Each structure stands twice: as structure tokens, then as C-alpha cells.
């Protein structure tokens, strides 16, 4: 599943979340509370394809995904040409905090408050 609004380059947050409720919530919050648009995908293959087709400014990644985890996906996304420096926020009930720190990824523990998500987006994008 993919839900998105394509916009101008430099304005897109790529969300990778396989939970429909959380993905919908993240998409709506970004749309209503920020100047960014989101591109939401539910699987790693779509994430890799979309990350090559667009130039996102931020990745929001679920840690637990089918066939991989968010850290592996983060590494694969950062291996794409021109995507090496895109910051990320990772969400999960159980986060590998040391690995997130090593990669400079902000971790949000589920359940998280929407204000914390918005503050994290601002922090990562220096809004």
C-alpha cells in the first residue's frame, strides 16, 4: 500500500510503516501540522524504490518490518546514491538505542505523543 502526495523536491518525508492505523496517523499529522508532505509505504521494497524516485528530506521508519528491520532498511536507504545524509526517526515499542545513537537516529518509543513526533521532525530538519 502506498499513500502519498508528490510535491516539490526537498519537501517530502518518506514514511515506512506496515501498521495501517499508525501510517495513516503519521501521514495526517505531517499533512496538518507541518509544511511537509509525506509519502507512506508499507514495505521495504517500496521504500527502496520510492527513495530512488524522490529526494526525501527525512525517513520515518518502523523498526519491526516484514523480512527486515528498520536498521537494515536505514542502511540500505543510506547506501543509495545521494541518500547518504538523509536523517531518520525510528519508531517501535522496543528500540535498539545503542544502534540508533551510533547512526544518529532519533528513536520514538511507541506509544509516543504527537508533539514529540513533531518536535523530532523539527530537530532533524532544523526547522
Helices and strands as residue ranges (DSSP letters): E 2-4, E 12-16, H 20-33, E 37-41, H 44-53, E 58-62, E 64-65, E 68-69, H 70-78, E 87-92, H 97-103, E 106-109, H 114-125
